[in-house]
């Protein structure tokens, strides 16, 4: 799925048309021809779809130079979600031969101002004598000439022009290719990637800008491990809340957190609801990250084990567990965290033997990256040959950011491990984009 209309020539040849919607009559400019398909761009709409809407952002479009950050602004928001739901279902069936017993209601949230994490490209254009900051143009490596962005928080969108002026005034304007945005509930951090050491003048300009705009500047001269805070006077912690569980999750600007905080709260709540946790339950959170699901699970379960490949992330997850356990005990005597353990494992190379050595858990949550959890579910299927030594989880909740790998892993769970896909539904984490996130529930048959 790439937010393209699909047409057919009289001989049956498929034509993908960027910017066209289902059931429209359009003219298109064909710019790529292959034996079995062609690709083109919208030129004119002769009969519009009832779901076509006026794009909210002035930088959206099909023309050269348009921002490529959002590809679906011309489609009604509800129709976007319906299409994503269909993509998830089609992937499950065609790739995995899996059909959920029930389709869950889609999780939706604010359509604008939701993007609390973003990687903004920076380019000083000598010919124009100005700096561009934003996302790339459609199907191009060039940086779009953006003066605002409707999916970024308002205060960040308003900052784009001042940021352009700031970078343009730096000695290092030619060697700063990227700004990483990380927003917490109360703190906004900007991570400046710079290829050469910054002058003292540049450092002072960045610090002055940070204090004027109430943002934290972090500097990244090399890889993610080189990130350091520029101005110790604005050393407030980045954090986001999960208020329904009384939790506050601290993180560093380079740590992975969900882009959309409203949807993340809803996602965590639904996952906990789907797990149907009781105090006697023992759970494992695979790919636990900072503890985004681990700690909410720990407010209700008997024990939770968080498993992650990165020791750095696990250290921070353990920090969050200690921080929240202390905060809950001081603030609310009726709430507490159960025993939480964190383990470092290579989850892309796990096998049945490693799985059998882990603490028993009757319920799992799996939240992998785009690559999915193929090794893990294969290990589970293989481990079922040793049920005398090991009892598999009765329920698995799988949170996915890639419908193709979800379908692949679902095929193993259903057709090899004997689970039933009892429900599945989409999570609209990235409105106006073709990105499909989803959640599926698997129960032992």
N, C-alpha and C positions, 0 to 999 in steps of 0.2 A: 504494500500500500504506500503510495507516494502522493496522495491527494491529486491524482490525475483522472480526467474523464477517459472513458474507454469507448471507442467507436469501432465499427467494422466496415470494411470496404465490401463491395458487391461480391468479391471473390472470397470473402471470409477473413481476409487479412486484418489483424488487430492494429488499431491506431490509438496510441496513448496521447491525450491532448492536455497539456498543462493549462489549468485555469477553467476547464469545462466541467460541468456538473451533469449528473444523470438526467436523461430525458430532454436535454437541451438540443437546439439546432444551432450550430456554430460554423463559422469559417475558421480555418486553422492554417498556420504556416508550418509545413512539414520540413524538419531540418535534419532528420536522421532516418535512414531507410535500411532495414535488414530483410533477410529472406522471409521471416515469419511475422515481422511487426515493423511498425513505423512510429516515430515520435514527433510531436509537433507542439506548437504553442498557440493559444487562443488569439485570434485576430478580431473577431466580431461575434456577438451573440445575436442571433436572429429570433430565437424563441427561448426566453429565459425560464429556468426552473423556478417553481414556487418557493424553493428553499434558498435561492440566491439572495444575498443581502449586500448592503453597501459596506465595504470594509471600514473598520473603525480607525485604522492607522493610516496617516497620509503617506507613509513610506511603503505600503503594501502595493503590489502590482505584478503584472506579468512581463513588464517591459524590462529592457536592459537597465541595470542600475537599481532596480527595486530591491528592498531588503528581503532576504531569504529566510529570516527567522521564523515566520509564521506562513504556512502555505494554505490555510483553510479559512482565512477571514471572510472570504466571499460566500461561505456556506453557513446557514443558520446553525447556531450553537447546538441545539437539540439534535439536528441532523448529523452534526459531526460525531456526537456520542453514539448515535444509532449505527453509523458506518463503522466506528471502532468496535462496537459490539459484534457486528457482522464479521469483521476481520478476525476477531478472537474465535468466534464460533467456526468460521471456515477453516482456520488453521488447526483447531482441535480435531475437526472431522477429517479434513483432507490429508493432513500430515500425521495425525495420531490415531485416526479412527476412534475418537473418543467423543461422546455426546453427553454433556452434563444433564443430570436428571432435572435440574432447575436452573433457570437463568436469573441471577441476582440483579436487583435494581442497581443501575450504574451509580457510582459515587461521583458527584459533581460539586463544584464550588465556584468561587468568583472567576469570571472569564477574563478579567483585566487586572493588572497590577499584582499578579500572583507570583511572578518569577523572582524568588528571593536568592537564587543562585544563578550566575551566568558567567560565561567567558567572553569578554568583549575584546575584539581585535582592535589594535591601534596602528595607524599608519600615517606618517608624515608625508604628504604629497608635495614634492618640490615644485612641480609645475603649477599647482594651485596655491602654493604657499600656505597650506592649512593642514590641520590634523583631523583625521577621521577616526571616530570611535564608535563601535557598534558591532552588529553581526555582518556576515558576508552577504554580498549580493546573491541573487538567485543564480544557482549553477555557476558560481564564479568564486575565485579566490580574492577578488577585490572587496574592500570594506565598503559597505553601504554608507552613503552620506546621510546619516541620521541626526536629526535635531531633537528627537523625542522617541520614546518607545512605550507603547501602551501596555505591554505585558510586564514591564519592569515596575516596581513600586514607584509611586508618583515622585517621591523625593529623589530617587535615583534618575528617573527620566528627566527631571528638571536640572539635574546635575551634568547632563551630557555636554551641553554647550560650555559651561564653565570648565569642565574637564578638558575639552578640546583646547581652550585658551591656555590652560595651565600647562599641558604637555607641549604645546607649541612654544611656550616661553622657556622650556627647559633646555639646558645645554645638550641633554641626552635625548632630544626628541627623535633622533634617527635610530635610536637603539632601545626603544621601549615598545615591544610588539604586542603586548597583551596586558589587560587589567582583568583580574578575577574578582567577581563580586560575591560577597557572602554576607547576607543579612540575617541577623538574629532578631529577636523580638524587640530589643532596645538598642542594639548596636549594629552599625553598618561598617563592614570592613572592605577595603579595596587592596588587592595584592598586585603590586606593580612588578611585572617581569622586566628586568633591565639586563642587557647583554654586556654592559661595561659599567665599571664603578661610577657612582653618581658624584658630581661635584658638591662641594659644601653649599654653594648657591642653590643647586637643585634640591638638596635636602631641606633647606630652609623654606623654599617655596612650597614643597609638599607638606611640610609641617604646618605652615600658615594656612594653606588650603584646608587641611584636615580639621583644624580648629574652627575655621569659619563655617565649614559645611557640616561639622559634627560627625566626621567619619574617621575611622582608623586607617592609617596607611601601614601596610606591610610590604616589605621588600623581598623580591625573589631573584637573586643574581644567578642561581643555577637551578637545580631540581627542586621538587617540593620540600625536601628536607632542609633547604637553605633559607626558608621563609623566616623572617624576623620582624618583630614590631618596630616601627620607626620611632614613634613618640611615646615614651613611657608615661607621659602625663595623661594619656587617654587610654590607659590600660584597663578598660572595663571588659568583662568576660562576654564572649559571644555565647548566646544560649537561645533555645526555643522551648516553649512550654507544651506540656501535655496535661492541661488543667483538669481534664476528666479523670486523671489518675493521680493528680497532685504532684506531678513530676516536672522537673526543669532540667533539660539536657544541655550540658555545656559542650562546646566543640571548638576546634581550631579552624582558621579560615580555609585550609586545604582539605579538611576532613569531608567525607561524603555525608551530606544531609539531603533530605528530600527538598526538591525545588519549591514545592507549593505547600506552605505551612497549614493552610486550612484543610486541604485534601489529606495531608499527612495525619492530622488529628482524626479525621473521619476514617482513614485507612486503618490506623492502629485500633480504633474502637471496634471497627467491623471485624478485624482479625481476632481480637480478644473475644468478641461475641461468637464468632464462628468456632473458635477453639472450645467454647463451652467449659471454661476452666473451673475446677473445684479445688478445695484446699488439699485434697489427697493426691492431686495430679502432679506428675513429674514431667517436665517439658524440656525439649531442646530447641533452641533458636539457632538454626544454621545460617551462616553468613550474618552474624549478629551486628557487625559494625560497631557503632557507638552505644548500642543497647536500646535502639529506638523501639523495638518490640520486646526485648528481654526484660526491661524494667517494668513496663506495664503488666507483662505476664507475671512478674514476681510480686505484684500487689495482690494477686489472687490465688497463685498456685502453692503447692507444698515445696517444690524446689524447681529451679531453672538452671540449665546449663547453656551458656552462650558460646558458640564455636565460630572462629574466624581465622582466616589465614594470616592476617597482619597483626603482629605482636603490638605494634604501635597503636592500632585501633583498639585492641583488647585492653591495653593499659588505660586508654581513655575511657573505655566502657566500665572498667573496674573503678576508675575515679568517679564516674557518674553514679555508680551503684553506692559507693561510700557516701558521696555528697547527698544523694537523695534519701538514703537510709537515715542519716543524721537529721536532715531537714524535716522529714516526715515525723520522726520521733519527737522533735521539738514543737512541731506545729499542730499535729493531729494524732492524738493517742489512739484513735480507732484505725489508723492506717499504718502499715509497715511493709517492709520487703521481706520475702522469704529468703531462704538460703540461695545465693547466686554464685555459680562457679563459671569461670571463663577458661576455655581451652584453645590453644593455637594448633590448627591442623591445616594441611594443604587439601582443601575440599575438591580440588580438580584432579586429585590423585588418590582419593580415599577408596578402600576396598572393603570387602565383607569382614575380613579379619580385624581391621581397625575399628569397624563399626561395632563388632561384638565386644570389644574391650571397653566401650564407653558406658557410662551409667545408664541404667534402664530408664526409658521415658515412654509414657503411654500416649503422648501427643507431641507432634513436631510442628514447628513453623519454619518454612524455607523461604528465604528472600535473597535469591542470587542476583548477580549482575547479568548483563545481556547474554553471556555465554550459557546461562542456565546451570542446572545441577545434575548433569548427566551421570557423572561418576558416583554421586551420592545415591541417586535412585537405582542405579545398576547395583551398587553395593547392597542396598536394601533388598532388592530382588534376589540377589545371591545369598544374602543372609537368611532368607526364609528357608533355605535348605537345612539350617541349624536351629530350628524352632525349639528343639529340646534344650538348647543353651540360651536362647534369646527370644524375647517376645517383641514382635514388631509394634510400632505405634498403631493405635486404633483409629487415629484421625491425623491427617496432614493438611495444614493450610499453606498453600503455595502462592506467594506474592511474586508476580512476574512483571518484568519491563520489556519482554520480547515474546510476542505470541508464538513465534516459530519454535523457540526453545522450550516454551511451556508445553506446546503440543508434543514435541519430541519426548520430553520427560513424562508427560501424562501417558503416552503410549506405554512406557515401561511400567509405570505405576498400575495401570489398568490391566494391560494384557500379559505382563510378566509377574507382577507382585500381587495381583488379585484384589486391587482396590477398585472402588466405584467412584466416579466423579459425581458427587451429589449436588454440586452447585458451582457456577462460575459467573463472573460478571466483570465489566470493565471499570477502571478507575481513571477518570479524566484528569490526570496529573498535569498535562500540558495542553490546555485549550488552544485551538487554532493551529495545532501542529498535527502531523500524521502519527505521532508517537502513541503507542498503545500500551497501557499498563492494565493489569488485570489481577484478579484473585480467584483461585479455584480451591475447592474443598474435596478431599479424597478420604473415604471411609473404607475400612476393611470390610469386604463382602462377607 
